[in-house]
Amino acid sequence: MILSYALYFAFGCFGLAVLMNLWKIITAEGVGDRVLALDTMVVNSIAILVLAGIQEGTEVFFEATMIIAMLGFVSTVAYARFMLRGNIIE
Amino acid sequence: MGEIGDILTAIFLVVGGCFGLVGSFGLIKLRDPMSRLHAPTKATTLGVGGVLIASLIHSFAVDGYVSVHELLITLFLFLTAPVTALFLAKAHIHRHSEDEVLPSPGKDTCWAVLDHRTSRQIIDEAEYGQDD
């Protein structure tokens, strides 16, 4: 009982967080802020997937979570490198 | 065991949710780009860590064994968040800062990000000699 309420609360928090990240992506004034908002959105989506795993009681979401975490890190590094150098693979 | 596990999971879920919300709200609220870097990299990582700990406790309370997936994801996130923050800060310094407004780089000649010769060129010159 208390667990389902806490799950709904956490779903609401992270859903609102993703919406705020989307708002920041739209209204950011520089490309650095946009990349930061995208990175935060990846982390928030990881949290939402873990919450779905708790609610469903399965462990199939963990592989997806791991893949999203790795791809998010690599893509953020690629964006930052593109901002620094102008290309990614030299 | 089930009752205590539920309550502990709920506590960690609420704490993690609050931290995640604060992290994303700070991304909108803070004014300076460098201070905006604080909120997602610290608060959001802590929020996701709370949710992962809740998942760990929940799987232990329901199934009776500790699953290692959550620890793996937590470790990965806590390792990569500072690296992405460092990269974004470097990109910001590279794009927006001048030599005069930055603090002194110590015993080096200048900040490596603002060096006009990139490190790739330095390596190329060391390997192939001065060709241009």
Backbone of each chain as ProteinMPNN parsed JSONL, in Angstrom:
{"seq_chain_A": "MILSYALYFAFGCFGLAVLMNLWKIITAEGVGDRVLALDTMVVNSIAILVLAGIQEGTEVFFEATMIIAMLGFVSTVAYARFMLRGNIIE", "coords_chain_A": {"N_chain_A": [[0.828, -1.208, 0.0], [1.7, 1.365, 1.049], [3.918, 1.325, -0.478], [3.0, 1.429, -3.131], [1.943, 4.002, -3.247], [4.296, 5.497, -2.806], [5.653, 4.751, -5.103], [4.032, 5.927, -7.095], [4.435, 8.597, -6.409], [7.202, 8.874, -6.922], [7.232, 8.314, -9.662], [5.758, 10.524, -10.552], [7.487, 12.627, -9.792], [9.835, 12.131, -11.354], [8.739, 12.122, -13.909], [7.864, 14.785, -14.099], [10.373, 15.933, -13.917], [11.54, 15.122, -16.349], [9.887, 16.521, -18.078], [10.62, 19.133, -17.39], [13.266, 19.071, -18.249], [12.837, 18.828, -21.011], [11.637, 21.308, -21.486], [13.823, 22.93, -20.898], [15.541, 22.149, -22.945], [14.185, 23.209, -25.124], [14.151, 25.989, -24.557], [16.787, 26.736, -24.085], [19.688, 28.879, -24.194], [22.171, 28.388, -25.213], [24.365, 25.988, -26.812], [25.675, 24.316, -25.076], [24.114, 24.211, -22.725], [21.957, 22.877, -23.768], [22.986, 20.356, -24.375], [23.614, 19.555, -21.797], [21.032, 19.422, -20.69], [19.992, 17.335, -22.231], [21.618, 15.228, -21.363], [20.821, 15.097, -18.675], [18.205, 14.324, -19.091], [18.531, 11.735, -20.062], [19.522, 10.482, -17.736], [17.303, 10.785, -16.066], [15.448, 9.243, -17.465], [16.55, 6.743, -17.094], [16.013, 6.427, -14.362], [13.215, 6.32, -14.472], [12.819, 3.95, -15.891], [13.868, 2.085, -14.047], [12.024, 2.421, -11.996], [9.724, 1.446, -13.304], [10.53, -1.196, -13.486], [10.478, -1.907, -10.754], [7.737, -1.646, -10.284], [6.555, -3.542, -12.021], [7.781, -5.794, -11.117], [9.727, -7.266, -12.436], [12.929, -8.21, -13.901], [13.706, -7.549, -16.4], [14.074, -5.017, -17.307], [16.549, -4.133, -16.633], [18.675, -4.663, -18.349], [18.023, -3.012, -20.5], [18.202, -0.564, -19.138], [20.928, -0.483, -18.533], [22.052, -0.383, -21.112], [21.012, 2.067, -22.006], [22.235, 3.783, -20.169], [24.974, 3.508, -20.826], [24.954, 4.326, -23.555], [24.026, 6.921, -23.261], [26.128, 8.15, -21.854], [28.224, 7.887, -23.735], [27.179, 9.366, -25.874], [26.958, 11.924, -24.769], [29.651, 12.523, -24.293], [30.488, 12.509, -26.939], [29.061, 14.697, -27.976], [30.214, 16.764, -26.419], [32.829, 16.631, -27.28], [32.475, 17.288, -29.929], [31.724, 19.94, -29.614], [34.125, 20.926, -28.64], [36.144, 20.359, -30.583], [35.038, 20.322, -33.156], [34.866, 18.099, -34.722], [34.3, 14.533, -34.362], [35.531, 11.944, -34.626], [38.813, 11.839, -35.359]], "CA_chain_A": [[0.0, 0.0, 0.0], [2.579, 2.539, 1.133], [4.89, 1.213, -1.581], [2.417, 1.884, -4.402], [1.88, 5.47, -3.191], [5.648, 6.017, -3.001], [5.974, 4.559, -6.528], [3.354, 6.967, -7.866], [5.122, 9.866, -6.118], [8.483, 8.917, -7.638], [6.906, 8.443, -11.088], [5.402, 11.927, -10.792], [8.687, 13.465, -9.68], [10.757, 11.987, -12.486], [8.047, 12.592, -15.103], [7.963, 16.248, -14.081], [11.771, 16.276, -14.195], [11.753, 14.973, -17.797], [9.219, 17.651, -18.731], [11.442, 20.341, -17.2], [14.42, 18.948, -19.146], [12.364, 19.16, -22.356], [11.467, 22.757, -21.505], [15.158, 23.524, -20.954], [16.08, 21.908, -24.289], [13.545, 24.139, -26.058], [14.414, 27.4, -24.288], [18.179, 27.02, -23.736], [20.262, 29.9, -25.073], [23.431, 27.939, -25.782], [24.377, 24.561, -27.142], [26.147, 23.591, -23.903], [22.961, 23.955, -21.863], [21.096, 21.891, -24.417], [23.618, 19.05, -24.177], [23.454, 19.222, -20.374], [19.644, 19.011, -20.478], [19.83, 16.007, -22.825], [22.269, 14.269, -20.465], [19.948, 14.942, -17.512], [17.028, 13.572, -19.506], [18.929, 10.321, -20.107], [19.597, 9.978, -16.361], [15.932, 10.676, -15.555], [14.774, 8.105, -18.094], [17.054, 5.561, -16.393], [15.25, 6.309, -13.116], [11.843, 5.897, -14.781], [12.859, 2.526, -16.237], [14.047, 1.311, -12.816], [10.732, 2.461, -11.307], [8.839, 0.5, -13.993], [10.959, -2.527, -13.07], [9.957, -2.168, -9.402], [6.28, -1.803, -10.327], [6.192, -4.786, -12.68], [8.376, -6.922, -10.424], [10.592, -8.039, -13.321], [14.299, -7.706, -14.023], [14.061, -7.405, -17.812], [14.38, -3.631, -17.63], [17.898, -3.731, -16.236], [19.538, -4.645, -19.527], [17.708, -1.765, -21.212], [18.753, 0.541, -18.363], [22.387, -0.487, -18.693], [22.367, 0.078, -22.472], [20.724, 3.504, -22.088], [23.26, 4.495, -19.403], [26.223, 3.551, -21.603], [24.785, 5.148, -24.756], [23.923, 8.319, -22.837], [27.472, 8.649, -21.548], [29.011, 8.016, -24.976], [26.666, 10.446, -26.708], [27.317, 13.207, -24.172], [31.07, 12.761, -24.569], [30.617, 12.85, -28.357], [28.603, 16.085, -28.12], [31.202, 17.676, -25.839], [33.993, 16.616, -28.164], [32.108, 18.045, -31.121], [31.798, 21.365, -29.264], [35.518, 21.315, -28.436], [37.025, 20.202, -31.732], [34.371, 20.467, -34.436], [34.57, 16.772, -35.26], [34.278, 13.544, -33.275], [36.604, 10.98, -34.872], [39.786, 12.561, -36.184]], "C_chain_A": [[0.861, 1.256, 0.0], [3.567, 2.527, -0.028], [4.296, 1.726, -2.884], [2.285, 3.405, -4.41], [3.262, 6.084, -3.437], [6.076, 5.877, -4.455], [5.315, 5.635, -7.377], [4.035, 8.316, -7.655], [6.419, 9.963, -6.923], [8.263, 9.021, -9.14], [6.566, 9.896, -11.425], [6.613, 12.83, -10.778], [9.548, 13.354, -10.929], [10.084, 12.344, -13.812], [8.099, 14.094, -15.234], [9.385, 16.689, -14.413], [12.067, 16.173, -15.685], [11.086, 16.117, -18.546], [10.033, 18.926, -18.593], [12.686, 20.288, -18.069], [14.038, 19.299, -20.574], [12.206, 20.675, -22.513], [12.814, 23.445, -21.623], [15.784, 23.319, -22.333], [15.493, 22.909, -25.273], [14.051, 25.557, -25.836], [15.871, 27.714, -23.986], [18.775, 28.027, -24.712], [21.58, 29.477, -25.694], [23.412, 26.445, -26.02], [24.851, 23.729, -25.943], [25.021, 23.24, -22.955], [22.076, 22.87, -22.439], [21.672, 20.484, -24.221], [23.475, 18.601, -22.727], [22.036, 18.75, -20.084], [19.385, 17.629, -21.068], [20.442, 14.932, -21.93], [21.413, 14.022, -19.226], [18.709, 14.13, -17.863], [17.342, 12.084, -19.595], [18.95, 9.73, -18.701], [18.195, 9.81, -15.771], [15.192, 9.504, -16.178], [15.267, 6.785, -17.504], [16.258, 5.329, -15.109], [13.842, 5.81, -13.397], [11.809, 4.414, -15.146], [13.02, 1.658, -14.995], [12.745, 1.278, -12.02], [9.737, 1.506, -11.967], [9.211, -0.929, -13.636], [10.468, -2.88, -11.686], [8.463, -2.45, -9.466], [5.87, -3.134, -10.943], [6.76, -6.004, -11.961], [9.259, -7.789, -11.297], [12.001, -7.447, -13.318], [14.69, -7.492, -15.472], [14.448, -5.985, -18.152], [15.84, -3.278, -17.382], [18.862, -3.728, -17.404], [19.313, -3.362, -20.329], [18.304, -0.567, -20.49], [20.258, 0.661, -18.553], [22.789, 0.064, -20.067], [22.14, 1.581, -22.581], [21.78, 4.298, -21.337], [24.555, 4.617, -20.204], [26.093, 4.453, -22.823], [24.681, 6.626, -24.401], [25.281, 8.92, -22.542], [28.265, 8.881, -22.831], [28.509, 9.188, -25.812], [26.988, 11.802, -26.115], [28.781, 13.533, -24.42], [31.268, 13.148, -26.032], [30.171, 14.281, -28.614], [29.657, 17.069, -27.614], [32.442, 17.757, -26.718], [33.714, 17.388, -29.445], [32.15, 19.543, -30.84], [33.238, 21.815, -29.142], [36.292, 21.368, -29.737], [36.359, 20.443, -33.073], [34.19, 19.161, -35.166], [34.754, 15.756, -34.142], [35.402, 12.537, -33.443], [37.59, 11.624, -35.83], [40.59, 11.572, -37.015]], "O_chain_A": [[0.779, 2.092, -0.9], [4.0, 3.578, -0.502], [4.988, 2.38, -3.665], [2.488, 4.039, -5.445], [3.393, 7.06, -4.176], [6.765, 6.743, -4.994], [5.945, 6.197, -8.272], [4.198, 9.089, -8.6], [6.706, 10.996, -7.529], [9.003, 9.724, -9.829], [7.016, 10.434, -12.437], [6.762, 13.696, -11.64], [9.946, 14.368, -11.502], [10.748, 12.811, -14.738], [8.341, 14.629, -16.315], [9.587, 17.69, -15.102], [12.76, 17.027, -16.239], [11.631, 16.631, -19.523], [10.137, 19.711, -19.535], [13.132, 21.316, -18.578], [14.789, 19.975, -21.277], [12.587, 21.25, -23.533], [12.952, 24.425, -22.355], [16.475, 24.203, -22.839], [16.196, 23.407, -26.152], [14.351, 26.264, -26.798], [16.182, 28.859, -23.656], [18.43, 28.043, -25.894], [22.067, 30.137, -26.612], [22.557, 25.726, -25.5], [24.471, 22.566, -25.81], [24.959, 22.125, -22.436], [21.516, 22.049, -21.711], [20.936, 19.539, -23.936], [23.245, 17.423, -22.453], [21.839, 17.797, -19.33], [18.648, 16.834, -20.485], [19.866, 13.858, -21.755], [21.286, 12.885, -18.773], [18.216, 13.349, -17.049], [16.503, 11.255, -19.24], [18.464, 8.62, -18.482], [17.918, 8.835, -15.072], [14.4, 8.841, -15.509], [14.508, 5.819, -17.419], [15.875, 4.202, -14.796], [13.32, 4.975, -12.658], [10.883, 3.7, -14.761], [12.385, 0.609, -14.89], [12.392, 0.252, -11.44], [8.984, 0.826, -11.27], [8.337, -1.785, -13.496], [10.077, -4.022, -11.443], [7.965, -3.362, -8.805], [4.947, -3.786, -10.456], [6.284, -7.121, -12.163], [9.523, -8.939, -10.946], [12.237, -6.35, -12.812], [15.865, -7.277, -15.768], [15.087, -5.752, -19.178], [16.323, -2.251, -17.859], [19.767, -2.897, -17.46], [20.259, -2.712, -20.775], [18.845, 0.341, -21.122], [20.793, 1.758, -18.712], [23.723, 0.857, -20.185], [22.954, 2.296, -23.166], [22.189, 5.365, -21.793], [25.161, 5.687, -20.26], [26.988, 5.249, -23.112], [25.176, 7.484, -25.132], [25.564, 10.055, -22.924], [28.896, 9.924, -23.005], [29.306, 9.924, -26.395], [27.266, 12.746, -26.855], [29.124, 14.676, -24.721], [32.099, 14.0, -26.348], [30.813, 15.006, -29.375], [29.962, 18.065, -28.269], [33.032, 18.826, -26.878], [34.596, 18.058, -29.984], [32.553, 20.33, -31.696], [33.563, 22.95, -29.492], [37.027, 22.326, -29.976], [37.048, 20.742, -34.048], [33.436, 19.102, -36.138], [35.303, 16.082, -33.09], [36.155, 12.295, -32.5], [37.25, 11.921, -36.975], [41.465, 11.977, -37.78]]}, "seq_chain_B": "MGEIGDILTAIFLVVGGCFGLVGSFGLIKLRDPMSRLHAPTKATTLGVGGVLIASLIHSFAVDGYVSVHELLITLFLFLTAPVTALFLAKAHIHRHSEDEVLPSPGKDTCWAVLDHRTSRQIIDEAEYGQDD", "coords_chain_B": {"N_chain_B": [[9.487, -8.982, 7.798], [8.633, -8.343, 5.196], [7.016, -6.089, 5.598], [8.83, -4.2, 6.715], [10.648, -4.065, 4.607], [9.026, -2.943, 2.592], [8.517, -0.414, 3.716], [11.096, 0.698, 3.898], [11.806, 0.687, 1.183], [9.877, 2.499, 0.23], [10.682, 4.843, 1.556], [13.224, 5.319, 0.425], [12.435, 5.649, -2.227], [10.883, 7.994, -2.127], [12.774, 9.865, -1.237], [14.653, 9.715, -3.321], [13.058, 10.537, -5.496], [12.512, 13.206, -4.753], [15.107, 14.306, -4.849], [15.693, 13.955, -7.581], [13.775, 15.617, -8.739], [14.574, 18.112, -7.68], [17.083, 18.343, -8.876], [16.47, 18.592, -11.646], [14.898, 20.847, -11.55], [16.718, 22.741, -10.695], [18.241, 22.941, -12.99], [16.646, 24.512, -14.609], [16.296, 26.752, -12.982], [18.73, 27.942, -12.038], [21.104, 30.564, -12.855], [23.68, 31.097, -14.008], [25.672, 29.481, -16.489], [27.762, 27.782, -15.619], [27.061, 27.286, -12.951], [24.698, 26.04, -13.395], [25.592, 23.591, -14.108], [25.945, 22.235, -11.74], [23.48, 21.254, -10.629], [22.206, 19.064, -12.249], [24.322, 17.192, -12.315], [24.94, 16.507, -9.69], [22.568, 16.425, -7.925], [20.664, 14.997, -9.48], [22.01, 12.624, -10.038], [22.231, 11.632, -7.443], [19.506, 11.271, -6.888], [18.782, 9.253, -8.741], [20.441, 7.297, -7.73], [19.194, 6.856, -5.237], [16.743, 5.754, -6.102], [17.687, 3.42, -7.285], [18.782, 2.107, -5.067], [16.421, 1.701, -3.67], [15.196, -0.112, -5.434], [16.954, -2.235, -5.14], [16.605, -2.942, -2.407], [13.924, -3.655, -2.568], [13.913, -5.883, -4.303], [15.379, -7.587, -2.715], [13.672, -7.868, -0.526], [11.433, -9.053, -1.674], [12.222, -11.274, -3.299], [14.295, -12.398, -1.848], [16.978, -12.554, -2.422], [20.051, -10.791, -3.193], [20.274, -8.692, -5.921], [22.649, -7.904, -8.449], [22.53, -6.147, -10.492], [21.549, -3.527, -10.003], [23.548, -2.421, -8.434], [25.601, -2.39, -10.303], [24.609, -0.529, -12.208], [24.406, 1.745, -10.586], [27.113, 2.128, -9.894], [28.163, 2.611, -12.441], [26.801, 4.986, -13.159], [27.697, 6.742, -11.146], [30.35, 6.816, -11.765], [30.395, 7.92, -14.35], [29.068, 10.398, -14.305], [30.68, 12.596, -13.159], [32.613, 12.687, -15.183], [31.235, 13.444, -17.522], [30.41, 15.953, -16.624], [32.875, 17.264, -16.384], [33.681, 17.275, -19.077], [31.677, 18.873, -20.228], [32.127, 21.271, -18.873], [34.687, 21.887, -19.777], [34.122, 22.256, -22.497], [32.496, 24.494, -22.275], [34.274, 26.443, -21.233], [36.026, 26.521, -23.362], [34.422, 27.614, -25.375], [33.391, 30.029, -24.41], [35.078, 31.549, -22.734], [37.676, 33.938, -22.08], [41.257, 34.387, -21.962], [41.816, 36.297, -20.034], [39.835, 36.449, -18.056], [39.966, 34.089, -16.699], [41.24, 32.209, -13.856], [44.73, 31.988, -12.789], [46.685, 29.493, -14.423], [48.577, 28.232, -12.829], [51.642, 26.503, -12.744], [51.743, 25.973, -15.413], [51.829, 27.196, -18.844], [49.485, 28.142, -20.132], [45.856, 27.718, -20.108], [44.926, 24.474, -21.012], [42.695, 23.978, -22.584], [42.325, 26.322, -23.956], [44.524, 26.526, -25.489], [46.118, 27.346, -28.516], [47.319, 25.646, -30.345], [46.161, 22.453, -30.892], [46.14, 19.406, -28.949], [46.321, 17.251, -30.608], [47.682, 18.267, -32.82], [50.129, 18.782, -31.611], [50.987, 16.194, -31.015], [51.145, 15.168, -33.602], [53.202, 16.791, -34.649], [55.307, 15.988, -33.048], [55.56, 13.385, -33.903], [55.819, 13.38, -36.74], [57.441, 15.458, -37.363], [58.049, 19.002, -38.07], [55.801, 20.073, -40.296], [54.261, 22.076, -41.359]], "CA_chain_B": [[10.477, -8.621, 6.778], [7.967, -7.703, 4.067], [6.569, -4.74, 5.974], [10.007, -3.327, 6.844], [11.187, -3.853, 3.266], [8.164, -1.99, 1.898], [8.689, 0.946, 4.252], [12.427, 1.175, 3.493], [11.738, 0.992, -0.246], [9.102, 3.728, 0.049], [11.493, 5.989, 1.993], [14.255, 5.611, -0.577], [11.785, 6.148, -3.437], [10.482, 9.392, -1.939], [13.988, 10.689, -1.19], [15.206, 9.774, -4.67], [12.197, 11.373, -6.326], [12.728, 14.615, -4.398], [16.406, 14.736, -5.372], [15.599, 14.064, -9.033], [13.005, 16.825, -9.05], [15.406, 19.275, -7.367], [18.135, 18.441, -9.887], [15.97, 19.125, -12.909], [14.417, 22.216, -11.325], [17.905, 23.593, -10.672], [18.67, 23.168, -14.374], [15.88, 25.655, -15.121], [16.281, 27.907, -12.076], [20.016, 28.614, -11.855], [21.3, 31.541, -13.924], [24.978, 30.995, -14.66], [25.839, 28.141, -17.071], [28.632, 26.931, -14.816], [26.349, 26.811, -11.758], [23.701, 25.087, -13.869], [26.229, 22.272, -14.191], [25.89, 21.568, -10.436], [22.225, 20.593, -10.274], [22.002, 17.731, -12.807], [25.369, 16.21, -12.078], [24.955, 16.031, -8.303], [21.27, 16.059, -7.349], [19.995, 13.963, -10.259], [22.715, 11.365, -9.815], [21.846, 11.144, -6.116], [18.132, 10.801, -6.983], [18.774, 7.945, -9.399], [21.042, 6.373, -6.77], [18.159, 6.505, -4.271], [15.786, 4.839, -6.737], [18.34, 2.122, -7.482], [18.861, 1.455, -3.753], [15.062, 1.22, -3.387], [14.991, -1.328, -6.226], [17.765, -3.292, -4.529], [15.933, -3.386, -1.189], [12.661, -4.289, -2.955], [14.167, -7.227, -4.82], [15.814, -8.414, -1.584], [12.527, -8.156, 0.332], [10.451, -9.905, -2.353], [12.781, -12.545, -3.766], [15.169, -12.974, -0.841], [18.4, -12.514, -2.769], [20.516, -9.47, -3.629], [20.638, -8.656, -7.339], [23.842, -7.077, -8.616], [22.314, -5.202, -11.592], [21.398, -2.155, -9.51], [24.868, -1.932, -8.02], [26.35, -2.101, -11.529], [24.133, 0.724, -12.797], [24.798, 2.83, -9.678], [28.55, 2.347, -10.057], [28.389, 3.214, -13.751], [26.349, 6.38, -13.144], [28.549, 7.554, -10.272], [31.641, 7.011, -12.44], [30.332, 8.705, -15.58], [28.524, 11.751, -14.122], [31.74, 13.617, -13.09], [33.339, 12.784, -16.454], [30.448, 14.286, -18.419], [30.457, 17.331, -16.118], [34.18, 17.818, -16.747], [33.703, 17.53, -20.517], [30.826, 20.022, -20.539], [32.79, 22.47, -18.364], [35.77, 22.186, -20.726], [33.529, 22.814, -23.717], [32.027, 25.849, -21.982], [35.445, 27.327, -21.154], [36.567, 26.644, -24.712], [33.583, 28.421, -26.246], [32.916, 31.308, -23.894], [35.961, 32.286, -21.845], [38.923, 34.497, -22.582], [42.376, 34.143, -21.061], [41.951, 37.299, -18.967], [38.883, 36.268, -16.963], [40.202, 32.832, -15.989], [42.332, 32.256, -12.881], [46.025, 31.577, -13.305], [46.798, 28.032, -14.501], [49.649, 27.666, -12.027], [52.972, 26.455, -13.32], [51.662, 25.826, -16.858], [51.857, 28.473, -19.548], [48.117, 28.597, -20.338], [44.876, 26.648, -19.969], [45.078, 23.555, -22.143], [41.531, 24.067, -23.458], [42.419, 27.524, -24.769], [45.75, 26.52, -26.271], [45.747, 27.453, -29.929], [47.66, 24.367, -30.949], [45.485, 21.361, -30.191], [47.06, 18.343, -28.548], [46.523, 16.388, -31.785], [48.76, 18.855, -33.625], [51.396, 18.602, -30.898], [51.39, 14.802, -31.208], [51.56, 15.03, -35.004], [54.52, 17.4, -34.846], [56.311, 15.151, -32.399], [55.765, 12.149, -34.65], [56.19, 13.533, -38.142], [58.249, 16.643, -37.584], [57.331, 20.238, -38.381], [55.557, 20.018, -41.736], [53.503, 23.201, -41.917]], "C_chain_B": [[9.823, -7.864, 5.633], [7.558, -6.274, 4.36], [7.741, -3.769, 6.041], [10.609, -3.026, 5.466], [10.366, -2.853, 2.48], [8.413, -0.57, 2.374], [10.031, 1.518, 3.84], [12.435, 1.543, 2.016], [11.006, 2.302, -0.494], [9.925, 4.952, 0.431], [12.526, 6.338, 0.939], [13.648, 6.138, -1.878], [11.429, 7.621, -3.304], [11.712, 10.301, -1.936], [14.596, 10.843, -2.59], [14.385, 10.642, -5.593], [12.389, 12.841, -6.055], [14.049, 15.107, -4.977], [16.366, 14.89, -6.889], [14.862, 15.312, -9.459], [13.842, 18.079, -8.808], [16.489, 19.468, -8.426], [17.64, 19.049, -11.183], [15.416, 20.528, -12.746], [15.584, 23.191, -11.286], [18.427, 23.89, -12.058], [17.919, 24.348, -14.985], [16.174, 26.913, -14.31], [17.608, 28.662, -12.057], [20.35, 29.469, -13.073], [22.568, 31.307, -14.702], [25.143, 29.601, -15.269], [26.723, 27.223, -16.243], [27.957, 26.465, -13.54], [25.202, 25.887, -12.156], [24.28, 23.686, -13.967], [26.1, 21.501, -12.875], [24.664, 20.678, -10.306], [22.065, 19.211, -10.917], [23.067, 16.733, -12.409], [25.373, 15.703, -10.645], [23.594, 15.535, -7.858], [20.605, 14.94, -8.13], [20.679, 12.617, -10.089], [22.352, 10.765, -8.468], [20.42, 10.599, -6.133], [18.044, 9.435, -7.628], [19.407, 6.898, -8.487], [20.035, 5.93, -5.725], [17.156, 5.514, -4.836], [16.404, 3.456, -6.924], [18.497, 1.377, -6.162], [17.491, 0.914, -3.356], [14.772, -0.063, -4.144], [15.758, -2.504, -5.639], [17.083, -3.854, -3.287], [14.645, -4.144, -1.535], [12.896, -5.715, -3.455], [14.656, -8.149, -3.706], [14.629, -8.803, -0.722], [11.557, -9.121, -0.326], [11.037, -11.278, -2.659], [13.724, -13.191, -2.758], [16.629, -13.047, -1.227], [18.765, -11.139, -3.321], [20.878, -9.555, -5.103], [21.726, -7.603, -7.546], [23.638, -6.011, -9.694], [22.288, -3.758, -11.113], [22.745, -1.579, -9.104], [25.714, -1.579, -9.234], [25.938, -0.75, -12.108], [24.538, 1.905, -11.929], [26.268, 3.17, -9.844], [28.836, 3.064, -11.369], [27.986, 4.687, -13.751], [27.275, 7.252, -12.311], [29.932, 7.736, -10.873], [31.529, 7.986, -13.602], [29.848, 10.132, -15.368], [29.625, 12.81, -13.971], [32.483, 13.788, -14.407], [32.568, 13.657, -17.44], [30.461, 15.737, -17.959], [31.773, 17.996, -16.495], [34.222, 18.171, -18.233], [32.876, 18.759, -20.861], [31.46, 21.312, -20.05], [33.935, 22.875, -19.288], [35.235, 22.815, -21.999], [33.059, 24.238, -23.482], [33.18, 26.833, -21.912], [35.981, 27.581, -22.556], [35.753, 27.616, -25.546], [33.374, 29.832, -25.746], [33.956, 32.136, -23.151], [37.165, 32.834, -22.597], [40.015, 34.224, -21.554], [42.352, 35.063, -19.849], [41.035, 37.01, -17.792], [39.13, 34.996, -16.171], [41.275, 33.011, -14.927], [43.616, 31.715, -13.476], [46.132, 30.055, -13.349], [47.956, 27.456, -13.715], [50.96, 27.641, -12.78], [52.946, 26.224, -14.822], [51.633, 27.201, -17.523], [50.462, 29.019, -19.775], [47.181, 27.423, -20.114], [44.909, 25.789, -21.219], [43.908, 23.67, -23.115], [41.662, 25.235, -24.423], [43.699, 27.576, -25.582], [45.402, 26.505, -27.761], [46.155, 26.214, -30.705], [46.935, 23.278, -30.188], [46.493, 20.257, -29.887], [47.322, 17.387, -29.706], [47.67, 16.935, -32.643], [50.109, 18.658, -32.957], [51.915, 17.185, -31.091], [51.878, 14.59, -32.644], [52.946, 15.611, -35.235], [55.618, 16.559, -34.208], [56.597, 13.906, -33.215], [56.344, 12.384, -36.036], [57.097, 14.735, -38.394], [57.398, 17.834, -37.978], [57.074, 20.288, -39.888], [54.761, 21.214, -42.248], [54.046, 24.534, -41.436]], "O_chain_B": [[10.365, -6.872, 5.146], [7.713, -5.374, 3.535], [7.676, -2.663, 5.504], [11.023, -1.901, 5.186], [10.92, -2.006, 1.779], [8.511, 0.36, 1.574], [10.117, 2.69, 3.47], [12.991, 2.571, 1.627], [11.433, 3.118, -1.31], [9.89, 5.972, -0.258], [12.695, 7.507, 0.591], [14.254, 6.966, -2.558], [11.635, 8.406, -4.229], [11.704, 11.369, -2.548], [14.997, 11.935, -2.994], [14.937, 11.402, -6.388], [12.428, 13.65, -6.983], [14.11, 16.202, -5.536], [16.932, 15.839, -7.431], [15.256, 15.988, -10.41], [13.831, 19.002, -9.623], [16.786, 20.593, -8.828], [18.297, 19.915, -11.761], [15.453, 21.322, -13.686], [15.48, 24.319, -11.769], [18.992, 24.958, -12.297], [18.481, 25.099, -15.783], [16.287, 28.005, -14.866], [17.615, 29.893, -12.058], [19.939, 29.153, -14.189], [22.549, 31.314, -15.933], [24.785, 28.617, -14.622], [26.47, 26.02, -16.167], [28.235, 25.36, -13.074], [24.775, 25.048, -11.363], [23.543, 22.701, -13.915], [26.138, 20.271, -12.87], [24.767, 19.511, -9.927], [21.808, 18.25, -10.193], [22.768, 15.56, -12.188], [25.776, 14.565, -10.406], [23.449, 14.379, -7.461], [20.04, 14.025, -7.533], [20.014, 11.585, -10.006], [22.182, 9.552, -8.345], [20.133, 9.594, -5.483], [17.331, 8.556, -7.145], [18.972, 5.747, -8.466], [20.011, 4.757, -5.354], [16.76, 4.561, -4.165], [15.731, 2.44, -6.744], [18.363, 0.154, -6.124], [17.383, -0.172, -2.787], [14.183, -0.995, -3.596], [15.271, -3.634, -5.64], [16.985, -5.069, -3.116], [14.309, -5.139, -0.893], [12.174, -6.639, -3.082], [14.388, -9.351, -3.734], [14.564, -9.93, -0.233], [10.921, -9.923, 0.359], [10.447, -12.308, -2.332], [13.937, -14.403, -2.803], [17.446, -13.547, -0.454], [17.916, -10.418, -3.844], [21.693, -10.388, -5.498], [21.724, -6.552, -6.904], [24.441, -5.086, -9.818], [22.905, -2.877, -11.712], [23.054, -0.42, -9.381], [26.455, -0.597, -9.216], [26.786, 0.073, -12.456], [24.962, 2.941, -12.441], [26.638, 4.341, -9.924], [29.637, 3.997, -11.419], [28.712, 5.537, -14.265], [27.605, 8.369, -12.709], [30.626, 8.697, -10.541], [32.435, 8.786, -13.834], [30.177, 11.008, -16.168], [29.521, 13.857, -14.609], [32.936, 14.887, -14.728], [33.153, 14.505, -18.116], [30.516, 16.652, -18.781], [31.789, 19.164, -16.884], [34.73, 19.226, -18.613], [33.289, 19.589, -21.671], [31.357, 22.343, -20.716], [34.134, 24.061, -19.553], [35.802, 23.775, -22.52], [33.194, 25.096, -24.354], [33.094, 27.932, -22.46], [36.343, 28.706, -22.9], [36.316, 28.368, -26.342], [33.196, 30.75, -26.546], [33.74, 33.331, -22.95], [37.607, 32.277, -23.602], [39.726, 33.871, -20.41], [42.801, 34.684, -18.767], [41.396, 37.287, -16.648], [38.572, 34.828, -15.087], [42.14, 33.875, -15.071], [43.608, 31.07, -14.524], [45.712, 29.387, -12.405], [48.299, 26.29, -13.91], [51.353, 28.637, -13.387], [53.995, 26.266, -15.465], [51.441, 28.225, -16.867], [50.244, 30.223, -19.635], [47.62, 26.284, -19.951], [44.918, 26.298, -22.339], [44.081, 23.488, -24.32], [41.184, 25.173, -25.556], [43.946, 28.553, -26.289], [44.525, 25.766, -28.208], [45.444, 25.775, -31.609], [47.071, 23.18, -28.969], [47.562, 20.19, -30.494], [48.392, 16.784, -29.793], [48.513, 16.182, -33.128], [51.111, 18.4, -33.624], [53.109, 16.974, -31.301], [52.887, 13.925, -32.877], [53.771, 15.013, -35.925], [56.715, 16.432, -34.751], [57.725, 13.414, -33.232], [57.255, 11.674, -36.461], [57.477, 14.991, -39.536], [56.192, 17.711, -38.194], [57.997, 20.513, -40.671], [54.596, 21.359, -43.459], [53.524, 25.585, -41.809]]}, "name": "protein", "num_of_chains": 2, "seq": "MILSYALYFAFGCFGLAVLMNLWKIITAEGVGDRVLALDTMVVNSIAILVLAGIQEGTEVFFEATMIIAMLGFVSTVAYARFMLRGNIIEMGEIGDILTAIFLVVGGCFGLVGSFGLIKLRDPMSRLHAPTKATTLGVGGVLIASLIHSFAVDGYVSVHELLITLFLFLTAPVTALFLAKAHIHRHSEDEVLPSPGKDTCWAVLDHRTSRQIIDEAEYGQDD"}
